Amino acid sequence: MNLIAEHATLLIVLAGAFGFLMAYGVGANDTANAMGTSVGAKALTIKQAIVVAMVFEFAGAYLAGGEVTETIRSGIIDPEAFAGKGDLLAIGMTASLLAAGVWLLLASWLGWPVSTTHSIVGAVIGFAWVGIGSDAVSWGKVTGIVGSWIITPAIAGLVAYLLFQSAQRLIFDHDDPIKRAKRYVPVYMALAGYIMTMVTVSKGLKHVGLHLSIAEEQLISVGVALLVGLVGTIAVSRVKIDPDADREMHYSNVERIFAILMIATACCMAFAHGSNDVANAVGPMAAVISVIQHGGEIVAKSRLDSWVLLLGAVGIVIGLATLGHRVIATVGSGITHLTPSRGFAAELAAASTVVIASGTGLPISTTQTLVGAVVGVGIARGIAALNMNVIRNIVISWVITLPAGAGLAIVFYYALLFMLA
């Protein structure tokens, strides 16, 4: 424990700096989950998307990011393996933040949408492996993460495919799409209201002490869905269009309706994302601070000081504003051409998959979920509609995220040990 006693202030400063870097990477990379499809479908401009996401990501991260976090998240390493070795945990978590932050910066610069969760998990695996030994790593959890590379994008892709096909058959494949839209769009609005309420309640508000039962979550979500459907029915019924206008004009007006839906779903996803994924940055930072405050003792959960949560929230916002446009471009336009109806199907499918995963305990990456949904929409139009080169690069980036995070963490872990020795 001598390292903690001798370098407590320095470790806290380093953890804060590297935690900010990690939060910056979360904002630069993961925010495309909420805004990429909206920009690609031209429901929002890139500047509008950044402003909207900054508001809702910050609100989610700071207001609903939670007061308490698990010291070692995701159960990826065994806490008992670090008993009496709090100094190694503090140094390892600091190295992990730097490793994950560096990897996310590189991936964001290249426009690769990678998982911020898998980045920090890979980094934690790396330092635990060399710091304690391979027995400290829960390899079964790692297997589950690897399996999620296939399972979650596949689920999201299938749901997006079915949603887009249903909109195509119910609305767009008819001579009077506006009339059909007035009948069916309120149904999609109600469905979106239900799914986004479930996402917000289960992912966005679970950190503020709101402990709702499944029945209560369902009751609230159904109530919101009915209200949204009713408001949607009234709003869509008032849409007027020249009966002599050509079908292209009819299609444009239907797409305009879906664009409004996209913006609403994107705001909910941004709020839920900010509240949930800010822990990827502040969790390890809080772990370092907790170990130091407890004199090297490791506790299961640690309180988040307000400045830690604020640092994470500000980092996410700055990362989004300065570097987020690269990943947004990849998700929004690099994979396939999106319209508001296609983008809405992808966003709603991604949100639905998040709800399914939350209920079943399936390990999930929101990045991989949204990419799978966008690919599903593209497949609905035919394989030729997909940019396979972009998809190949994205899949490669997913595969190398865990080992990249682990490798960088090992290097930084030994570097910190050498510096503090």
HELIX and SHEET records of a PDB file:
HELIX    1   1 ASN A    2  ASP A   30  1                                  29    
HELIX    2   2 ALA A   32  GLY A   40  1                                   9    
HELIX    3   3 ILE A   46  PHE A   58  1                                  13    
HELIX    4   4 ALA A   59  LEU A   63  3                                   5    
HELIX    5   5 ARG A   73  GLY A   75  5                                   3    
HELIX    6   6 PRO A   79  PHE A   82  5                                   4    
HELIX    7   7 GLY A   86  TRP A  109  1                                  24    
HELIX    8   8 THR A  116  GLY A  131  1                                  16    
HELIX    9   9 SER A  134  ALA A  136  5                                   3    
HELIX   10  10 TRP A  139  ALA A  167  1                                  29    
HELIX   11  11 GLN A  168  PHE A  172  3                                   5    
HELIX   12  12 PRO A  177  VAL A  199  1                                  23    
HELIX   13  13 THR A  200  GLY A  204  3                                   5    
HELIX   14  14 ILE A  214  SER A  237  1                                  24    
HELIX   15  15 ARG A  247  ASP A  277  1                                  31    
HELIX   16  16 ALA A  279  GLN A  293  1                                  15    
HELIX   17  17 SER A  306  ALA A  329  1                                  24    
HELIX   18  18 THR A  330  GLY A  334  3                                   5    
HELIX   19  19 PRO A  340  THR A  360  1                                  21    
HELIX   20  20 THR A  366  ALA A  380  1                                  15    
HELIX   21  21 ILE A  383  ALA A  385  5                                   3    
HELIX   22  22 MET A  388  LEU A  420  1                                  33    
SHEET    1   A 2 VAL A  68  GLU A  70  0                                        
SHEET    2   A 2 LYS A 301  ARG A 303 -1                                        
END                                                                             
